[in-house]
């Protein structure tokens, strides 16, 4: 009996032992990926930082040719008492597509909060990944909690069908949330990665599917291209989002981490359904439309293109009717890159259930939209905000944080108008975003005939490009990989040309990418001096001195305080430098002059 029991135990344990040995071996030889969310960054003479792992997207995508973009936001590995740390979760809108850099709403929010609270270390860490959905957000939640956030902001919901692991996606692993979450858990093991990679490679050889590089990412990801309203697959997407978001919010609630969640926006006025049943008799439909025949209205109830045509017909005649049918057209679009309204319903209901703060971004965008219908005024295409749209999003979160009093003392509150005049995006990045959108709008699914093809890029038609257009083309076509070099060259060019506002935007963009470098703050401060923005210059030189802690940086800051007639602050700055051992003749002379003036 004992021998049989021992034999059974060995029989059961042996496969697991073999898997364990293989797992250890694979790790020893460096096979597979370590899917940690953050990597350490060591900077000379600085505390240790963390940055988002750029390879994390590999965990969620089966297509080996796809490398998702994400922002690189440095933050302190050891959180200080003066730090207010925000994590932002979402997909490409959060990342900042198509402008990136200073064009994302998290970075606009960071700049405004940093200038409102100059004495605090404001960290806004962007964990957005292009083309992911609520499965990824759920998978990252515990890793975000480990970093002790003071606040989490969530803007997500458009990718539940075609985002990684979505129910209609080419990168799917079933429609049941428990199965998909189990798959994500197993992906942490090298042995499972080996099996998964082998299976994916075998499958890709047999399938004739669109590849990354041949067409748009949208076509690569969209497997189920006709998902009817209220169909089984449609409802599976809603259930998937609700189930994952419920778990995300519940996890944060258990850890007493406040969450601000937002409704999502999409373009209803200026984007027709990507895929819809055709209108069989166009002439008859147009005639019925012009005559006010109810047959046109009847067809529009179940036909996306008919609903869109009807909505556009009423646009200048009856705003409410136009709004009704343009919204219906989006809901009836078979190709579900724009989230159905039920996604917003889930967001509102779960925010209420879990006592989360809600930003109704849809209502805010409607209030900023012509005729009360969201369109091209605020969006670049079907759902990604333009620069003004991203600014409105940042403004909404900024004011919600103020309303909720997560930070105290808003004496330096920055108004909408003041912040709008200081949007931290360069003309080069703005133009690069325009090229991306122009290319997209000439591709699938905007032009269904372009399936598995890429159009001739719009920049080919530019004659005598400006400096900004030329540099944007270089970035867009990867002629110049180093964005940083282009920014430094542009900064010095703008300084020479006395285009100081452009120079400031470049410096601000550099600060987002390299917040640990004192020099970039000094660059911004000098441009502010040229623009006679003395208070803003004081902010940048204060940040520079915090990092640099040299006699030069202390004197720069003190000289700004003198301009502002803040003699006590100037003296304090120099005394602190002296205490650190900085005691050259220039510093001594400056300190003596200030002391005499005070006395």
LOBA-474836 format. One record per residue (C-alpha): residue number from 0; residue in one letter; x, y, z. Coordinates in nm, 3 decimals. Layout:
BEGIN
REC pos code       u       v       w
REC NUM    A       X       Y       Z
...
% end
This chain:
BEGIN
REC pos code       u       v       w
REC   0    X   0.000   0.000   0.000
REC   1    X   0.279   0.236   0.094
REC   2    X   0.472   0.152  -0.225
REC   3    X   0.163   0.227  -0.434
REC   4    X   0.113   0.560  -0.257
REC   5    X   0.477   0.656  -0.308
REC   6    X   0.454   0.552  -0.674
REC   7    X   0.140   0.765  -0.721
REC   8    X   0.305   1.066  -0.558
REC   9    X   0.612   1.025  -0.781
REC  10    X   0.392   0.980  -1.091
REC  11    X   0.197   1.296  -1.012
REC  12    X   0.503   1.498  -0.912
REC  13    X   0.732   1.393  -1.199
REC  14    X   0.572   1.607  -1.475
REC  15    X   0.582   1.913  -1.248
REC  16    X   0.944   1.840  -1.158
REC  17    X   1.035   1.815  -1.528
REC  18    X   0.855   2.144  -1.600
REC  19    X   1.038   2.307  -1.307
REC  20    X   1.377   2.186  -1.438
REC  21    X   1.293   2.316  -1.788
REC  22    X   1.175   2.648  -1.637
REC  23    X   1.500   2.693  -1.444
REC  24    X   1.702   2.597  -1.752
REC  25    X   1.519   2.842  -1.977
REC  26    X   1.569   3.124  -1.727
REC  27    X   1.939   3.036  -1.690
REC  28    X   1.991   3.060  -2.067
REC  29    X   1.798   3.387  -2.088
REC  30    X   1.505   3.253  -2.287
REC  31    X   1.181   3.449  -2.287
REC  32    X   1.082   3.776  -2.130
REC  33    X   1.067   3.908  -1.778
REC  34    X   0.735   4.089  -1.783
REC  35    X   0.803   4.330  -1.500
REC  36    X   0.627   4.661  -1.549
REC  37    X   0.916   4.885  -1.442
REC  38    X   1.292   4.871  -1.491
REC  39    X   1.557   5.040  -1.277
REC  40    X   1.747   5.337  -1.419
REC  41    X   2.072   5.448  -1.257
REC  42    X   2.176   5.809  -1.305
REC  43    X   2.514   5.934  -1.188
REC  44    X   2.493   6.142  -0.869
REC  45    X   2.117   6.097  -0.859
REC  46    X   1.878   5.871  -0.667
REC  47    X   1.764   5.556  -0.847
REC  48    X   1.471   5.589  -1.087
REC  49    X   1.218   5.353  -1.241
REC  50    X   1.086   5.359  -1.597
REC  51    X   0.820   5.155  -1.775
REC  52    X   0.950   4.839  -1.942
REC  53    X   0.923   4.900  -2.318
REC  54    X   0.894   4.523  -2.379
REC  55    X   0.590   4.475  -2.157
REC  56    X   0.359   4.484  -2.462
REC  57    X   0.504   4.149  -2.580
REC  58    X   0.305   3.980  -2.306
REC  59    X  -0.025   4.076  -2.468
REC  60    X   0.042   4.047  -2.842
REC  61    X   0.092   3.725  -3.035
REC  62    X   0.219   3.906  -3.344
REC  63    X   0.599   3.906  -3.314
REC  64    X   0.633   4.198  -3.556
REC  65    X   0.436   4.433  -3.335
REC  66    X   0.613   4.656  -3.087
REC  67    X   0.374   4.879  -2.899
REC  68    X   0.466   5.236  -2.817
REC  69    X   0.448   5.379  -2.469
REC  70    X   0.571   5.692  -2.294
REC  71    X   0.891   5.679  -2.089
REC  72    X   0.819   5.860  -1.764
REC  73    X   1.097   5.845  -1.506
REC  74    X   0.992   5.839  -1.141
REC  75    X   1.179   5.789  -0.815
REC  76    X   1.230   5.431  -0.705
REC  77    X   1.204   5.544  -0.342
REC  78    X   0.909   5.777  -0.300
REC  79    X   0.986   6.092  -0.101
REC  80    X   0.758   6.281   0.138
REC  81    X   0.727   6.569  -0.109
REC  82    X   0.616   6.341  -0.394
REC  83    X   0.261   6.327  -0.527
REC  84    X   0.244   6.024  -0.754
REC  85    X  -0.025   5.969  -1.019
REC  86    X  -0.049   5.665  -1.246
REC  87    X  -0.253   5.688  -1.567
REC  88    X  -0.396   5.371  -1.723
REC  89    X  -0.529   5.330  -2.074
REC  90    X  -0.429   5.275  -2.435
REC  91    X  -0.327   5.493  -2.732
REC  92    X  -0.517   5.805  -2.622
REC  93    X  -0.329   5.792  -2.291
REC  94    X   0.001   5.730  -2.473
REC  95    X  -0.065   6.045  -2.677
REC  96    X  -0.112   5.912  -3.031
REC  97    X  -0.051   6.065  -3.282
REC  98    X   0.160   6.345  -3.129
REC  99    X   0.328   6.169  -2.836
REC 100    X   0.577   6.360  -2.614
REC 101    X   0.411   6.682  -2.488
REC 102    X   0.094   6.605  -2.685
REC 103    X  -0.043   6.349  -2.439
REC 104    X  -0.293   6.460  -2.177
REC 105    X  -0.095   6.301  -1.886
REC 106    X   0.205   6.521  -1.969
REC 107    X  -0.008   6.833  -2.007
REC 108    X  -0.153   6.749  -1.666
REC 109    X   0.193   6.696  -1.517
REC 110    X   0.321   7.032  -1.638
REC 111    X   0.021   7.218  -1.499
REC 112    X   0.031   7.044  -1.161
REC 113    X   0.410   7.090  -1.136
REC 114    X   0.379   7.465  -1.192
REC 115    X   0.086   7.485  -0.949
REC 116    X   0.289   7.306  -0.680
REC 117    X   0.654   7.402  -0.747
REC 118    X   0.768   7.277  -0.406
REC 119    X   0.636   6.926  -0.471
REC 120    X   0.775   6.647  -0.682
REC 121    X   0.478   6.579  -0.911
REC 122    X   0.501   6.243  -1.087
REC 123    X   0.248   6.152  -1.355
REC 124    X   0.345   5.805  -1.473
REC 125    X   0.190   5.704  -1.803
REC 126    X   0.133   5.325  -1.820
REC 127    X  -0.071   5.343  -2.140
REC 128    X   0.006   5.090  -2.415
REC 129    X  -0.131   5.118  -2.768
REC 130    X  -0.397   4.865  -2.872
REC 131    X  -0.458   4.709  -2.530
REC 132    X  -0.783   4.680  -2.336
REC 133    X  -0.912   4.609  -1.986
REC 134    X  -0.725   4.275  -1.962
REC 135    X  -0.395   4.462  -1.969
REC 136    X  -0.519   4.724  -1.724
REC 137    X  -0.623   4.446  -1.486
REC 138    X  -0.288   4.268  -1.528
REC 139    X  -0.093   4.585  -1.442
REC 140    X  -0.301   4.686  -1.140
REC 141    X  -0.104   4.500  -0.869
REC 142    X   0.227   4.620  -1.015
REC 143    X   0.104   4.979  -1.001
REC 144    X  -0.008   4.936  -0.640
REC 145    X   0.347   4.826  -0.547
REC 146    X   0.467   5.175  -0.644
REC 147    X   0.246   5.349  -0.385
REC 148    X   0.031   5.575  -0.603
REC 149    X  -0.150   5.870  -0.447
REC 150    X  -0.401   5.861  -0.731
REC 151    X  -0.487   5.649  -1.036
REC 152    X  -0.653   5.793  -1.347
REC 153    X  -0.827   5.557  -1.592
REC 154    X  -0.929   5.646  -1.946
REC 155    X  -1.010   5.327  -2.139
REC 156    X  -1.282   5.131  -2.318
REC 157    X  -1.242   5.164  -2.695
REC 158    X  -1.032   4.850  -2.744
REC 159    X  -1.252   4.582  -2.590
REC 160    X  -1.318   4.419  -2.928
REC 161    X  -0.991   4.460  -3.120
REC 162    X  -0.736   4.534  -2.850
REC 163    X  -0.496   4.261  -2.741
REC 164    X  -0.694   3.956  -2.615
REC 165    X  -1.025   4.122  -2.709
REC 166    X  -1.319   3.911  -2.825
REC 167    X  -1.289   4.022  -3.189
REC 168    X  -0.910   4.049  -3.198
REC 169    X  -0.656   3.851  -3.398
REC 170    X  -0.461   3.843  -3.071
REC 171    X  -0.738   3.668  -2.878
REC 172    X  -0.726   3.371  -2.644
REC 173    X  -1.094   3.296  -2.600
REC 174    X  -1.388   3.504  -2.485
REC 175    X  -1.420   3.393  -2.123
REC 176    X  -1.244   3.635  -1.883
REC 177    X  -1.129   3.356  -1.646
REC 178    X  -0.953   3.173  -1.931
REC 179    X  -0.784   3.490  -2.058
REC 180    X  -0.669   3.594  -1.711
REC 181    X  -0.529   3.243  -1.655
REC 182    X  -0.341   3.276  -1.983
REC 183    X  -0.190   3.605  -1.865
REC 184    X  -0.082   3.444  -1.538
REC 185    X   0.087   3.154  -1.719
REC 186    X   0.268   3.395  -1.954
REC 187    X   0.495   3.485  -1.660
REC 188    X   0.657   3.140  -1.688
REC 189    X   0.928   3.070  -1.947
REC 190    X   0.805   2.716  -2.011
REC 191    X   0.461   2.847  -2.106
REC 192    X   0.622   3.120  -2.320
REC 193    X   0.808   2.847  -2.509
REC 194    X   0.485   2.656  -2.576
REC 195    X   0.296   2.973  -2.668
REC 196    X   0.569   3.100  -2.902
REC 197    X   0.597   2.763  -3.075
REC 198    X   0.220   2.741  -3.124
REC 199    X   0.196   3.101  -3.249
REC 200    X   0.482   3.049  -3.499
REC 201    X   0.323   2.729  -3.628
REC 202    X  -0.016   2.897  -3.659
REC 203    X   0.119   3.204  -3.839
REC 204    X   0.279   2.983  -4.107
REC 205    X  -0.058   2.826  -4.182
REC 206    X  -0.266   3.147  -4.174
REC 207    X  -0.276   3.404  -4.450
REC 208    X  -0.344   3.704  -4.228
REC 209    X  -0.232   4.070  -4.257
REC 210    X   0.112   4.135  -4.113
REC 211    X   0.255   4.437  -3.932
REC 212    X   0.436   4.647  -4.194
REC 213    X   0.203   4.541  -4.475
REC 214    X  -0.097   4.740  -4.358
REC 215    X  -0.234   4.934  -4.061
REC 216    X  -0.225   4.797  -3.707
REC 217    X  -0.605   4.833  -3.714
REC 218    X  -0.634   4.573  -3.992
REC 219    X  -0.384   4.341  -3.826
REC 220    X  -0.584   4.343  -3.501
REC 221    X  -0.939   4.325  -3.643
REC 222    X  -1.032   3.960  -3.687
REC 223    X  -1.411   3.979  -3.645
REC 224    X  -1.497   4.266  -3.878
REC 225    X  -1.876   4.245  -3.857
REC 226    X  -1.993   4.260  -3.495
REC 227    X  -2.363   4.347  -3.497
REC 228    X  -2.523   4.557  -3.224
REC 229    X  -2.641   4.338  -2.934
REC 230    X  -2.502   4.020  -3.095
REC 231    X  -2.335   3.749  -2.886
REC 232    X  -1.983   3.878  -2.964
REC 233    X  -2.097   4.237  -2.899
REC 234    X  -2.226   4.142  -2.554
REC 235    X  -1.912   3.938  -2.481
REC 236    X  -1.707   4.258  -2.526
REC 237    X  -1.928   4.447  -2.280
REC 238    X  -1.912   4.161  -2.028
REC 239    X  -1.534   4.142  -2.063
REC 240    X  -1.495   4.514  -1.991
REC 241    X  -1.738   4.509  -1.698
REC 242    X  -1.576   4.202  -1.540
REC 243    X  -1.222   4.340  -1.567
REC 244    X  -1.310   4.693  -1.459
REC 245    X  -1.500   4.557  -1.158
REC 246    X  -1.187   4.371  -1.048
REC 247    X  -0.959   4.672  -1.112
REC 248    X  -1.171   4.915  -0.910
REC 249    X  -1.226   4.664  -0.632
REC 250    X  -0.850   4.602  -0.603
REC 251    X  -0.775   4.974  -0.573
REC 252    X  -1.058   5.020  -0.324
REC 253    X  -0.918   4.746  -0.098
REC 254    X  -0.585   4.930  -0.089
REC 255    X  -0.753   5.269  -0.028
REC 256    X  -0.610   5.412  -0.349
REC 257    X  -0.832   5.685  -0.496
REC 258    X  -0.933   5.648  -0.861
REC 259    X  -1.060   5.904  -1.109
REC 260    X  -1.226   5.729  -1.402
REC 261    X  -1.353   5.894  -1.717
REC 262    X  -1.618   5.829  -1.977
REC 263    X  -1.474   5.799  -2.328
REC 264    X  -1.531   6.000  -2.644
REC 265    X  -1.549   5.924  -3.016
REC 266    X  -1.614   6.106  -3.340
REC 267    X  -1.980   6.075  -3.440
REC 268    X  -2.023   6.387  -3.655
REC 269    X  -1.746   6.344  -3.911
REC 270    X  -1.672   5.970  -3.927
REC 271    X  -1.912   5.744  -4.116
REC 272    X  -1.945   5.376  -4.019
REC 273    X  -1.637   5.185  -4.132
REC 274    X  -1.839   4.877  -4.229
REC 275    X  -2.214   4.882  -4.276
REC 276    X  -2.485   4.716  -4.482
REC 277    X  -2.510   4.907  -4.807
REC 278    X  -2.814   5.113  -4.905
REC 279    X  -2.963   4.897  -5.181
REC 280    X  -3.136   5.175  -5.374
REC 281    X  -2.942   5.497  -5.313
REC 282    X  -3.159   5.709  -5.544
REC 283    X  -3.478   5.591  -5.376
REC 284    X  -3.329   5.656  -5.030
REC 285    X  -3.212   6.008  -5.128
REC 286    X  -3.555   6.087  -5.271
REC 287    X  -3.727   5.964  -4.953
REC 288    X  -3.482   6.174  -4.751
REC 289    X  -3.554   6.494  -4.941
REC 290    X  -3.930   6.436  -4.931
REC 291    X  -3.932   6.362  -4.559
REC 292    X  -4.060   6.012  -4.628
REC 293    X  -4.060   5.790  -4.317
REC 294    X  -3.910   5.505  -4.523
REC 295    X  -3.569   5.673  -4.488
REC 296    X  -3.607   5.689  -4.109
REC 297    X  -3.719   5.327  -4.100
REC 298    X  -3.414   5.204  -4.292
REC 299    X  -3.183   5.407  -4.067
REC 300    X  -3.292   5.213  -3.758
REC 301    X  -3.089   4.910  -3.868
REC 302    X  -2.846   5.043  -4.127
REC 303    X  -2.539   5.236  -4.013
REC 304    X  -2.475   5.413  -4.343
REC 305    X  -2.841   5.514  -4.373
REC 306    X  -2.836   5.650  -4.017
REC 307    X  -2.517   5.848  -4.088
REC 308    X  -2.657   5.990  -4.412
REC 309    X  -2.977   6.089  -4.232
REC 310    X  -2.779   6.250  -3.948
REC 311    X  -2.567   6.455  -4.188
REC 312    X  -2.883   6.557  -4.378
REC 313    X  -3.033   6.704  -4.059
REC 314    X  -2.707   6.864  -3.938
REC 315    X  -2.806   7.217  -4.042
REC 316    X  -3.180   7.159  -4.014
REC 317    X  -3.252   6.992  -3.680
REC 318    X  -2.965   6.953  -3.433
REC 319    X  -3.139   6.703  -3.202
REC 320    X  -3.242   6.477  -3.492
REC 321    X  -2.892   6.497  -3.640
REC 322    X  -2.739   6.405  -3.305
REC 323    X  -2.976   6.110  -3.264
REC 324    X  -2.896   5.954  -3.603
REC 325    X  -2.522   6.023  -3.600
REC 326    X  -2.501   5.851  -3.261
REC 327    X  -2.708   5.561  -3.396
REC 328    X  -2.475   5.533  -3.697
REC 329    X  -2.177   5.485  -3.464
REC 330    X  -2.369   5.224  -3.264
REC 331    X  -2.456   5.032  -3.584
REC 332    X  -2.099   5.033  -3.720
REC 333    X  -2.003   4.664  -3.757
REC 334    X  -1.631   4.742  -3.727
REC 335    X  -1.612   4.830  -3.358
REC 336    X  -1.311   5.053  -3.321
REC 337    X  -1.537   5.310  -3.153
REC 338    X  -1.678   5.181  -2.825
REC 339    X  -2.057   5.142  -2.806
REC 340    X  -2.244   5.356  -2.554
REC 341    X  -2.285   5.055  -2.324
REC 342    X  -1.914   5.089  -2.238
REC 343    X  -1.980   5.437  -2.097
REC 344    X  -2.282   5.297  -1.911
REC 345    X  -2.054   5.039  -1.746
REC 346    X  -1.803   5.311  -1.650
REC 347    X  -2.070   5.532  -1.491
REC 348    X  -2.237   5.244  -1.304
REC 349    X  -1.914   5.094  -1.167
REC 350    X  -1.780   5.436  -1.066
REC 351    X  -2.097   5.484  -0.863
REC 352    X  -2.080   5.133  -0.716
REC 353    X  -1.716   5.165  -0.605
REC 354    X  -1.743   5.532  -0.502
REC 355    X  -1.487   5.639  -0.762
REC 356    X  -1.466   5.997  -0.882
REC 357    X  -1.608   6.031  -1.232
REC 358    X  -1.504   6.275  -1.502
REC 359    X  -1.777   6.279  -1.765
REC 360    X  -1.541   6.348  -2.054
REC 361    X  -1.812   6.286  -2.310
REC 362    X  -2.029   6.562  -2.161
REC 363    X  -1.727   6.795  -2.145
REC 364    X  -1.640   6.731  -2.510
REC 365    X  -2.002   6.782  -2.612
REC 366    X  -1.999   7.122  -2.441
REC 367    X  -1.691   7.219  -2.647
REC 368    X  -1.831   7.084  -2.976
REC 369    X  -2.011   7.263  -3.255
REC 370    X  -2.382   7.173  -3.262
REC 371    X  -2.328   6.962  -2.949
REC 372    X  -2.196   6.667  -3.154
REC 373    X  -1.836   6.548  -3.113
REC 374    X  -1.638   6.569  -3.436
REC 375    X  -1.321   6.689  -3.604
REC 376    X  -1.301   7.004  -3.391
REC 377    X  -1.156   6.798  -3.103
REC 378    X  -1.056   6.464  -3.257
REC 379    X  -0.796   6.375  -3.520
REC 380    X  -0.996   6.083  -3.660
REC 381    X  -1.241   5.831  -3.509
REC 382    X  -1.136   5.864  -3.143
REC 383    X  -0.793   6.014  -3.074
REC 384    X  -0.802   6.375  -2.952
REC 385    X  -0.621   6.652  -3.132
REC 386    X  -0.402   6.891  -2.932
REC 387    X  -0.699   7.096  -2.813
REC 388    X  -0.886   6.775  -2.725
REC 389    X  -0.592   6.645  -2.520
REC 390    X  -0.569   6.980  -2.345
REC 391    X  -0.941   6.967  -2.254
REC 392    X  -0.887   6.619  -2.107
REC 393    X  -0.590   6.739  -1.900
REC 394    X  -0.793   7.040  -1.788
REC 395    X  -1.081   6.817  -1.676
REC 396    X  -0.854   6.597  -1.463
REC 397    X  -0.667   6.901  -1.325
REC 398    X  -0.990   7.059  -1.203
REC 399    X  -1.123   6.727  -1.068
REC 400    X  -0.805   6.688  -0.857
REC 401    X  -0.861   7.041  -0.727
REC 402    X  -1.228   6.970  -0.653
REC 403    X  -1.140   6.653  -0.460
REC 404    X  -0.861   6.830  -0.265
REC 405    X  -0.606   6.554  -0.317
REC 406    X  -0.352   6.837  -0.303
REC 407    X  -0.389   7.135  -0.071
REC 408    X  -0.305   7.502  -0.127
REC 409    X  -0.400   7.598  -0.482
REC 410    X  -0.267   7.955  -0.453
REC 411    X  -0.081   7.907  -0.782
REC 412    X  -0.390   7.777  -0.966
REC 413    X  -0.342   7.804  -1.343
REC 414    X  -0.651   7.904  -1.542
REC 415    X  -0.772   7.734  -1.862
REC 416    X  -0.666   8.034  -2.074
REC 417    X  -0.320   8.062  -1.921
REC 418    X  -0.254   7.688  -1.954
REC 419    X  -0.387   7.677  -2.312
REC 420    X  -0.133   7.940  -2.416
REC 421    X   0.145   7.720  -2.278
REC 422    X   0.069   7.377  -2.427
REC 423    X   0.405   7.194  -2.418
REC 424    X   0.413   7.046  -2.770
REC 425    X   0.656   7.140  -3.044
REC 426    X   0.551   7.225  -3.399
REC 427    X   0.770   6.936  -3.514
REC 428    X   0.582   6.678  -3.305
REC 429    X   0.251   6.835  -3.405
REC 430    X   0.334   6.800  -3.776
REC 431    X   0.460   6.447  -3.728
REC 432    X   0.120   6.365  -3.575
REC 433    X  -0.053   6.520  -3.876
REC 434    X   0.149   6.299  -4.113
REC 435    X   0.051   5.989  -3.913
REC 436    X  -0.318   6.082  -3.933
REC 437    X  -0.301   6.169  -4.305
REC 438    X  -0.150   5.827  -4.373
REC 439    X  -0.409   5.653  -4.156
REC 440    X  -0.701   5.825  -4.332
REC 441    X  -0.572   5.700  -4.667
REC 442    X  -0.548   5.343  -4.534
REC 443    X  -0.775   5.061  -4.419
REC 444    X  -1.039   5.095  -4.270
REC 445    X  -1.094   5.452  -4.392
REC 446    X  -1.047   5.316  -4.743
REC 447    X  -1.148   4.950  -4.742
REC 448    X  -0.994   4.902  -5.089
REC 449    X  -0.652   4.961  -4.928
REC 450    X  -0.664   4.627  -4.744
REC 451    X  -0.309   4.491  -4.705
REC 452    X  -0.164   4.802  -4.866
REC 453    X   0.001   5.118  -4.745
REC 454    X  -0.064   5.452  -4.916
REC 455    X   0.195   5.697  -5.044
REC 456    X   0.255   5.919  -4.742
REC 457    X   0.121   6.274  -4.753
REC 458    X   0.465   6.430  -4.694
REC 459    X   0.564   6.322  -5.048
REC 460    X   0.344   6.602  -5.179
REC 461    X   0.506   6.882  -4.976
REC 462    X   0.709   7.120  -5.189
REC 463    X   0.968   7.346  -5.029
REC 464    X   0.905   7.216  -4.675
REC 465    X   0.957   7.446  -4.379
REC 466    X   1.222   7.364  -4.120
REC 467    X   0.958   7.206  -3.895
REC 468    X   0.809   7.001  -4.180
REC 469    X   1.153   6.875  -4.282
REC 470    X   1.239   6.763  -3.928
REC 471    X   0.894   6.607  -3.879
REC 472    X   0.941   6.408  -4.202
REC 473    X   1.279   6.285  -4.076
REC 474    X   1.120   6.157  -3.755
REC 475    X   0.817   6.014  -3.938
REC 476    X   1.032   5.818  -4.182
REC 477    X   1.297   5.719  -3.926
REC 478    X   1.565   5.901  -4.125
REC 479    X   1.681   6.040  -3.793
REC 480    X   1.622   5.807  -3.500
REC 481    X   1.741   6.041  -3.226
REC 482    X   1.450   6.272  -3.144
REC 483    X   1.666   6.433  -2.873
REC 484    X   1.925   6.556  -3.125
REC 485    X   1.653   6.716  -3.336
REC 486    X   1.512   6.891  -3.030
REC 487    X   1.850   7.032  -2.923
REC 488    X   1.926   7.151  -3.276
REC 489    X   1.582   7.313  -3.292
REC 490    X   1.627   7.481  -2.955
REC 491    X   1.949   7.651  -3.062
REC 492    X   1.798   7.748  -3.397
REC 493    X   1.494   7.906  -3.231
REC 494    X   1.716   8.088  -2.981
REC 495    X   1.923   8.232  -3.266
REC 496    X   1.608   8.333  -3.457
REC 497    X   1.456   8.480  -3.137
REC 498    X   1.161   8.240  -3.177
REC 499    X   1.152   8.206  -2.800
REC 500    X   0.805   8.053  -2.760
REC 501    X   0.901   7.771  -2.997
REC 502    X   1.223   7.729  -2.802
REC 503    X   1.032   7.705  -2.475
REC 504    X   0.807   7.432  -2.618
REC 505    X   1.117   7.235  -2.718
REC 506    X   1.266   7.273  -2.369
REC 507    X   0.938   7.167  -2.206
REC 508    X   0.928   6.856  -2.425
REC 509    X   1.284   6.772  -2.324
REC 510    X   1.189   6.806  -1.956
REC 511    X   0.923   6.536  -1.998
REC 512    X   1.176   6.295  -2.146
REC 513    X   1.472   6.381  -1.919
REC 514    X   1.331   6.508  -1.587
REC 515    X   1.647   6.401  -1.404
REC 516    X   1.870   6.641  -1.602
REC 517    X   1.919   6.990  -1.459
REC 518    X   2.022   7.132  -1.797
REC 519    X   1.678   7.099  -1.959
REC 520    X   1.520   7.310  -1.683
REC 521    X   1.787   7.572  -1.738
REC 522    X   1.706   7.575  -2.111
REC 523    X   1.339   7.637  -2.031
REC 524    X   1.427   7.904  -1.775
REC 525    X   1.641   8.097  -2.023
REC 526    X   1.361   8.097  -2.281
REC 527    X   1.119   8.226  -2.016
REC 528    X   1.360   8.511  -1.941
REC 529    X   1.370   8.595  -2.312
REC 530    X   0.990   8.600  -2.311
REC 531    X   0.989   8.814  -1.995
REC 532    X   0.800   8.540  -1.808
REC 533    X   0.994   8.593  -1.487
REC 534    X   0.768   8.391  -1.254
REC 535    X   0.781   8.095  -1.490
REC 536    X   1.158   8.134  -1.519
REC 537    X   1.178   8.118  -1.138
REC 538    X   0.995   7.783  -1.145
REC 539    X   1.236   7.629  -1.397
REC 540    X   1.552   7.763  -1.230
REC 541    X   1.420   7.639  -0.893
REC 542    X   1.388   7.288  -1.041
REC 543    X   1.732   7.321  -1.201
REC 544    X   1.889   7.417  -0.868
REC 545    X   1.715   7.128  -0.690
REC 546    X   1.890   6.885  -0.925
REC 547    X   2.219   7.063  -0.993
REC 548    X   2.300   7.204  -0.647
REC 549    X   2.599   7.404  -0.775
REC 550    X   2.708   7.762  -0.720
REC 551    X   2.604   7.850  -1.077
REC 552    X   2.250   7.712  -1.043
REC 553    X   2.208   7.882  -0.704
REC 554    X   2.320   8.217  -0.846
REC 555    X   2.088   8.178  -1.146
REC 556    X   1.793   8.120  -0.916
REC 557    X   1.893   8.399  -0.678
REC 558    X   1.919   8.646  -0.967
REC 559    X   1.560   8.561  -1.068
REC 560    X   1.438   8.613  -0.712
REC 561    X   1.610   8.954  -0.713
REC 562    X   1.420   9.045  -1.033
REC 563    X   1.099   8.949  -0.852
REC 564    X   1.210   9.152  -0.547
REC 565    X   1.213   8.836  -0.333
REC 566    X   1.535   8.919  -0.150
REC 567    X   1.477   8.679   0.139
REC 568    X   1.440   8.386  -0.102
REC 569    X   1.750   8.496  -0.292
REC 570    X   1.952   8.508   0.031
REC 571    X   1.813   8.172   0.147
REC 572    X   1.909   8.011  -0.186
REC 573    X   2.267   8.135  -0.163
REC 574    X   2.304   8.042   0.205
REC 575    X   2.188   7.687   0.127
REC 576    X   2.449   7.668  -0.150
REC 577    X   2.715   7.794   0.092
REC 578    X   2.610   7.533   0.347
REC 579    X   2.662   7.264   0.080
REC 580    X   3.022   7.382   0.042
REC 581    X   2.971   7.611  -0.258
REC 582    X   3.168   7.919  -0.159
REC 583    X   3.332   8.078  -0.465
REC 584    X   3.399   8.450  -0.489
REC 585    X   3.099   8.527  -0.714
REC 586    X   2.861   8.360  -0.470
REC 587    X   3.019   8.548  -0.176
REC 588    X   2.984   8.882  -0.356
REC 589    X   2.624   8.815  -0.453
REC 590    X   2.534   8.710  -0.098
REC 591    X   2.701   9.023   0.040
REC 592    X   2.507   9.251  -0.201
REC 593    X   2.174   9.089  -0.113
REC 594    X   2.244   9.109   0.261
REC 595    X   2.322   9.481   0.227
REC 596    X   2.001   9.542   0.032
REC 597    X   1.791   9.361   0.292
REC 598    X   1.956   9.553   0.575
% end
